[in-house]
Amino acid sequence: MNPEVLRKLPKPKLADLLGWKFESFDAEKGELTLSFVGREDFTNPTGNVQGGMLAAMMDDTMGPAMVIVSNGEKFAPTIDLHTHFLRPVKPGPITVKARVTQMGRTIAFGESELFDSRGRLCARATCSSAVMPLQNNTPETLEASA
């Protein structure tokens, strides 16, 4: 499991919008840590980061974790995402930790935890993903098949 495989892939535009930044990968735990920026323009009327943005951050961490665990051989688009919001998140730095809990031939499962700027657990998510060969699923071929 080598996080360097992420450098070979084009970063999605959404990752830039969310302020995606690689922090670390713990090979022993199989845990990827990314940071994001909860921007003011992501907030709902109560001044908290909107839940859909938080879910996107967790989803955008579980996917790269699957690429790392597969040593850059597999791409795993999400087919099912369950999110539990535990507390509101104010704008500012956000950290997400994700792990692959099972990587099968056709389906993978992941889990993630999202922490606010104070290090408090604010949301959890699990996902199911379709496992596909990465070399056949570059952004160009995905667009062509849509």
Backbone as CSV, one residue per row, in Angstrom:
resi,resn,N_x,N_y,N_z,CA_x,CA_y,CA_z,C_x,C_y,C_z
1,MET,0.843,-1.180,0.000,0.000,0.000,0.000,0.887,1.243,0.000
2,ASN,0.839,1.934,-1.113,1.700,3.093,-1.285,0.857,4.311,-1.680
3,PRO,0.792,5.343,-0.838,-0.021,6.516,-1.170,0.492,7.292,-2.384
4,GLU,1.701,7.003,-2.827,2.253,7.696,-4.003,1.432,7.425,-5.259
5,VAL,0.641,6.340,-5.260,-0.183,6.038,-6.439,-1.178,7.162,-6.709
6,LEU,-1.548,7.922,-5.688,-2.489,9.031,-5.882,-1.900,10.132,-6.748
7,ARG,-0.594,10.291,-6.699,0.054,11.355,-7.484,-0.044,11.101,-8.984
8,LYS,-0.258,9.863,-9.377,-0.336,9.505,-10.795,-1.704,9.787,-11.400
9,LEU,-2.677,10.090,-10.548,-4.042,10.304,-11.022,-4.380,11.781,-11.077
10,PRO,-5.208,12.177,-12.046,-5.653,13.574,-12.048,-6.556,13.828,-10.846
11,LYS,-6.352,14.965,-10.181,-7.182,15.311,-9.028,-8.526,15.815,-9.537
12,PRO,-9.642,15.288,-9.013,-10.952,15.779,-9.451,-11.133,17.261,-9.110
13,LYS,-11.898,17.959,-9.939,-12.161,19.381,-9.703,-12.834,19.601,-8.355
14,LEU,-13.683,18.663,-7.945,-14.350,18.790,-6.650,-13.338,18.801,-5.515
15,ALA,-12.256,18.044,-5.653,-11.225,18.009,-4.612,-10.655,19.410,-4.390
16,ASP,-10.426,20.136,-5.471,-9.934,21.514,-5.335,-10.971,22.400,-4.664
17,LEU,-12.229,22.260,-5.043,-13.288,23.058,-4.437,-13.356,22.811,-2.926
18,LEU,-13.194,21.555,-2.512,-13.279,21.197,-1.094,-12.000,21.497,-0.314
19,GLY,-10.936,21.899,-1.004,-9.669,22.180,-0.322,-8.903,20.919,0.049
20,TRP,-9.071,19.844,-0.728,-8.471,18.524,-0.519,-6.959,18.633,-0.362
21,LYS,-6.429,18.045,0.724,-4.984,18.016,0.941,-4.596,16.696,1.601
22,PHE,-3.628,16.018,1.018,-3.125,14.766,1.591,-2.382,15.093,2.887
23,GLU,-2.699,14.364,3.939,-2.010,14.538,5.221,-1.116,13.343,5.533
24,SER,-1.697,12.125,5.509,-0.891,10.951,5.844,-1.613,9.669,5.437
25,PHE,-0.833,8.601,5.398,-1.391,7.273,5.216,-0.686,6.350,6.191
26,ASP,-1.436,5.696,7.043,-0.909,4.754,8.022,-1.109,3.352,7.450
27,ALA,-0.032,2.758,6.927,-0.121,1.453,6.278,-0.535,0.360,7.254
28,GLU,-0.114,0.472,8.503,-0.469,-0.541,9.494,-1.984,-0.577,9.734
29,LYS,-2.601,0.600,9.828,-4.046,0.689,10.027,-4.807,0.693,8.702
30,GLY,-4.075,0.945,7.598,-4.736,1.105,6.311,-5.602,2.343,6.289
31,GLU,-5.144,3.409,6.974,-5.956,4.611,7.176,-5.367,5.811,6.442
32,LEU,-6.200,6.403,5.591,-5.841,7.618,4.866,-6.405,8.811,5.613
33,THR,-5.585,9.847,5.800,-6.042,11.090,6.426,-5.875,12.229,5.420
34,LEU,-6.964,12.932,5.171,-6.971,14.102,4.304,-7.520,15.278,5.090
35,SER,-7.141,16.476,4.674,-7.752,17.661,5.265,-8.512,18.409,4.175
36,PHE,-9.510,19.150,4.612,-10.365,19.934,3.734,-10.578,21.303,4.366
37,VAL,-11.163,22.209,3.607,-11.483,23.531,4.121,-12.994,23.699,4.091
38,GLY,-13.593,23.837,5.257,-15.020,24.123,5.346,-15.215,25.609,5.117
39,ARG,-15.507,25.967,3.890,-15.586,27.385,3.518,-16.914,28.013,3.953
40,GLU,-16.893,29.312,4.137,-18.114,30.061,4.502,-19.226,29.832,3.489
41,ASP,-18.860,29.731,2.199,-19.913,29.560,1.195,-20.433,28.118,1.134
42,PHE,-19.979,27.244,2.020,-20.523,25.888,2.153,-21.580,25.826,3.259
43,THR,-21.864,26.957,3.908,-22.729,26.916,5.089,-24.225,26.988,4.740
44,ASN,-25.017,26.460,5.668,-26.471,26.540,5.583,-26.918,27.805,6.334
45,PRO,-28.211,28.079,6.408,-28.661,29.307,7.082,-28.280,29.409,8.562
46,THR,-27.931,28.312,9.218,-27.536,28.368,10.630,-26.042,28.620,10.815
47,GLY,-25.305,28.747,9.696,-23.874,29.032,9.778,-23.000,27.802,9.911
48,ASN,-23.585,26.609,9.755,-22.821,25.365,9.806,-22.570,24.853,8.394
49,VAL,-21.473,24.117,8.222,-21.167,23.532,6.913,-22.295,22.559,6.562
50,GLN,-22.853,22.726,5.386,-23.985,21.915,4.933,-23.592,20.439,4.872
51,GLY,-24.498,19.554,5.289,-24.230,18.129,5.386,-23.772,17.478,4.093
52,GLY,-24.294,17.934,2.978,-23.882,17.364,1.690,-22.405,17.615,1.403
53,MET,-21.911,18.759,1.845,-20.489,19.063,1.657,-19.633,18.146,2.541
54,LEU,-20.104,17.915,3.765,-19.377,17.019,4.672,-19.376,15.590,4.123
55,ALA,-20.520,15.155,3.586,-20.599,13.816,2.994,-19.652,13.707,1.807
56,ALA,-19.559,14.765,1.007,-18.647,14.762,-0.136,-17.196,14.625,0.325
57,MET,-16.847,15.285,1.424,-15.486,15.179,1.956,-15.171,13.750,2.392
58,MET,-16.131,13.114,3.051,-15.901,11.731,3.492,-15.833,10.784,2.294
59,ASP,-16.715,10.981,1.325,-16.698,10.167,0.113,-15.379,10.366,-0.637
60,ASP,-14.898,11.604,-0.663,-13.665,11.940,-1.386,-12.416,11.489,-0.628
61,THR,-12.583,10.897,0.536,-11.462,10.294,1.263,-11.518,8.776,1.149
62,MET,-12.707,8.205,1.191,-12.830,6.753,1.084,-12.400,6.259,-0.298
63,GLY,-12.724,6.994,-1.363,-12.341,6.590,-2.716,-10.834,6.484,-2.884
64,PRO,-10.069,7.524,-2.549,-8.609,7.426,-2.659,-8.015,6.349,-1.745
65,ALA,-8.645,6.103,-0.594,-8.157,5.024,0.279,-8.228,3.688,-0.460
66,MET,-9.274,3.501,-1.250,-9.423,2.257,-2.008,-8.377,2.150,-3.112
67,VAL,-8.051,3.274,-3.739,-6.995,3.266,-4.754,-5.664,2.865,-4.112
68,ILE,-5.358,3.417,-2.943,-4.108,3.093,-2.251,-4.067,1.618,-1.859
69,VAL,-5.146,1.125,-1.261,-5.184,-0.269,-0.804,-5.009,-1.240,-1.976
70,SER,-5.497,-0.859,-3.147,-5.353,-1.723,-4.326,-4.022,-1.494,-5.046
71,ASN,-3.133,-0.716,-4.434,-1.836,-0.381,-5.041,-1.988,0.310,-6.394
72,GLY,-3.026,1.115,-6.517,-3.238,1.879,-7.738,-3.790,1.068,-8.889
73,GLU,-4.247,-0.140,-8.614,-4.767,-0.993,-9.684,-6.276,-0.893,-9.845
74,LYS,-6.969,-0.421,-8.802,-8.438,-0.398,-8.831,-8.982,1.002,-8.587
75,PHE,-10.106,1.251,-9.201,-10.884,2.472,-9.062,-12.204,2.024,-8.458
76,ALA,-12.736,2.719,-7.461,-13.927,2.234,-6.772,-14.966,3.338,-6.603
77,PRO,-15.743,3.630,-7.656,-16.785,4.648,-7.518,-17.868,4.198,-6.537
78,THR,-18.326,5.127,-5.746,-19.325,4.849,-4.712,-20.661,4.484,-5.336
79,ILE,-21.265,3.404,-4.810,-22.605,3.023,-5.256,-23.630,3.194,-4.135
80,ASP,-23.151,3.357,-2.890,-24.049,3.528,-1.753,-23.274,4.255,-0.654
81,LEU,-23.862,5.313,-0.101,-23.194,6.098,0.929,-24.169,6.355,2.073
82,HIS,-23.770,5.988,3.283,-24.576,6.237,4.484,-23.793,7.187,5.382
83,THR,-24.442,8.279,5.774,-23.773,9.285,6.592,-24.561,9.537,7.864
84,HIS,-23.826,9.645,8.967,-24.415,9.969,10.264,-23.779,11.264,10.746
85,PHE,-24.596,12.292,10.921,-24.108,13.580,11.390,-24.258,13.619,12.910
86,LEU,-23.147,13.785,13.610,-23.138,13.716,15.066,-23.182,15.080,15.733
87,ARG,-22.621,16.093,15.079,-22.647,17.457,15.605,-22.394,18.423,14.455
88,PRO,-22.836,19.671,14.600,-22.620,20.663,13.545,-21.130,20.979,13.380
89,VAL,-20.781,21.396,12.182,-19.401,21.758,11.867,-19.382,23.213,11.403
90,LYS,-18.599,24.022,12.077,-18.431,25.421,11.694,-17.380,25.514,10.586
91,PRO,-17.397,26.581,9.802,-16.374,26.755,8.776,-14.969,26.719,9.387
92,GLY,-14.028,26.188,8.634,-12.647,26.088,9.086,-12.030,24.772,8.642
93,PRO,-10.877,24.441,9.196,-10.195,23.194,8.834,-11.014,21.969,9.248
94,ILE,-11.034,20.986,8.373,-11.746,19.725,8.612,-10.787,18.593,8.274
95,THR,-10.793,17.555,9.087,-9.947,16.385,8.855,-10.841,15.161,8.694
96,VAL,-10.497,14.321,7.712,-11.239,13.077,7.497,-10.255,11.918,7.474
97,LYS,-10.597,10.856,8.214,-9.822,9.616,8.224,-10.695,8.531,7.617
98,ALA,-10.121,7.756,6.681,-10.896,6.703,6.012,-10.105,5.413,5.957
99,ARG,-10.852,4.304,6.023,-10.278,2.961,5.932,-11.115,2.112,4.987
100,VAL,-10.458,1.178,4.333,-11.155,0.180,3.527,-11.394,-1.002,4.453
101,THR,-12.643,-1.365,4.651,-12.941,-2.472,5.559,-12.976,-3.811,4.835
102,GLN,-13.239,-3.789,3.527,-13.254,-5.028,2.735,-13.068,-4.657,1.277
103,MET,-12.118,-5.316,0.615,-11.903,-5.086,-0.813,-12.103,-6.422,-1.517
104,GLY,-13.266,-6.576,-2.149,-13.550,-7.795,-2.890,-13.209,-7.620,-4.360
105,ARG,-13.580,-8.600,-5.156,-13.308,-8.527,-6.600,-14.203,-7.510,-7.292
106,THR,-15.460,-7.394,-6.830,-16.404,-6.494,-7.502,-16.976,-5.403,-6.604
107,ILE,-16.953,-5.613,-5.288,-17.498,-4.635,-4.342,-16.480,-4.405,-3.225
108,ALA,-16.354,-3.133,-2.823,-15.492,-2.775,-1.690,-16.337,-1.996,-0.688
109,PHE,-15.898,-2.031,0.570,-16.594,-1.318,1.634,-15.606,-0.430,2.366
110,GLY,-16.048,0.776,2.695,-15.185,1.713,3.404,-15.924,2.393,4.542
111,GLU,-15.148,3.017,5.408,-15.721,3.802,6.500,-14.853,5.029,6.716
112,SER,-15.472,6.086,7.220,-14.712,7.314,7.463,-15.264,8.051,8.670
113,GLU,-14.408,8.914,9.207,-14.768,9.776,10.326,-14.306,11.189,9.996
114,LEU,-15.154,12.165,10.306,-14.860,13.570,10.010,-14.738,14.326,11.327
115,PHE,-13.673,15.118,11.433,-13.370,15.874,12.654,-13.315,17.366,12.341
116,ASP,-13.815,18.185,13.268,-13.780,19.631,13.086,-12.415,20.192,13.493
117,SER,-12.295,21.505,13.469,-11.013,22.168,13.767,-10.566,21.947,15.208
118,ARG,-11.496,21.550,16.085,-11.151,21.281,17.484,-10.855,19.799,17.725
119,GLY,-10.879,19.000,16.651,-10.584,17.579,16.772,-11.754,16.742,17.255
120,ARG,-12.953,17.309,17.228,-14.135,16.584,17.686,-14.734,15.768,16.542
121,LEU,-15.127,14.528,16.827,-15.805,13.696,15.839,-17.171,14.303,15.553
122,CYS,-17.418,14.620,14.281,-18.659,15.304,13.911,-19.543,14.494,12.977
123,ALA,-18.961,13.562,12.242,-19.749,12.752,11.303,-19.010,11.457,11.011
124,ARG,-19.789,10.457,10.649,-19.249,9.155,10.240,-19.965,8.745,8.965
125,ALA,-19.276,7.977,8.129,-19.918,7.488,6.909,-19.384,6.103,6.574
126,THR,-20.227,5.334,5.904,-19.812,4.062,5.329,-20.233,4.072,3.872
127,CYS,-19.510,3.298,3.066,-19.862,3.232,1.651,-19.660,1.835,1.106
128,SER,-20.366,1.572,0.025,-20.140,0.420,-0.835,-19.676,1.002,-2.162
129,SER,-18.716,0.355,-2.785,-18.167,0.861,-4.042,-17.998,-0.265,-5.042
130,ALA,-18.161,0.052,-6.308,-17.913,-0.908,-7.379,-16.413,-0.928,-7.646
131,VAL,-15.837,-2.101,-7.726,-14.396,-2.228,-7.961,-14.161,-2.457,-9.449
132,MET,-13.341,-1.588,-10.050,-13.031,-1.663,-11.477,-11.541,-1.482,-11.689
133,PRO,-11.013,-2.022,-12.783,-9.597,-1.783,-13.081,-9.360,-0.297,-13.336
134,LEU,-8.360,0.262,-12.709,-8.090,1.698,-12.850,-7.681,2.063,-14.271
135,GLN,-6.844,1.264,-14.914,-6.355,1.625,-16.235,-7.474,1.761,-17.257
136,ASN,-8.617,1.126,-17.044,-9.731,1.239,-17.980,-10.737,2.306,-17.573
137,ASN,-10.460,3.021,-16.501,-11.429,3.988,-15.989,-10.796,5.341,-15.740
138,THR,-10.010,5.796,-16.683,-9.470,7.139,-16.575,-10.614,8.118,-16.818
139,PRO,-10.468,9.366,-16.431,-11.557,10.323,-16.666,-11.998,10.376,-18.129
140,GLU,-11.075,10.217,-19.073,-11.428,10.273,-20.484,-12.352,9.117,-20.858
141,THR,-12.031,7.905,-20.406,-12.868,6.761,-20.771,-14.181,6.783,-20.020
142,LEU,-14.213,7.338,-18.807,-15.479,7.443,-18.086,-16.425,8.392,-18.820
143,GLU,-15.901,9.511,-19.310,-16.739,10.454,-20.051,-17.268,9.815,-21.317
144,ALA,-16.421,9.066,-22.003,-16.828,8.446,-23.264,-17.918,7.395,-23.048
145,SER,-17.933,6.743,-21.880,-18.911,5.696,-21.652,-20.212,6.217,-21.059
146,ALA,-20.253,7.506,-20.696,-21.468,8.066,-20.069,-22.520,8.390,-21.097
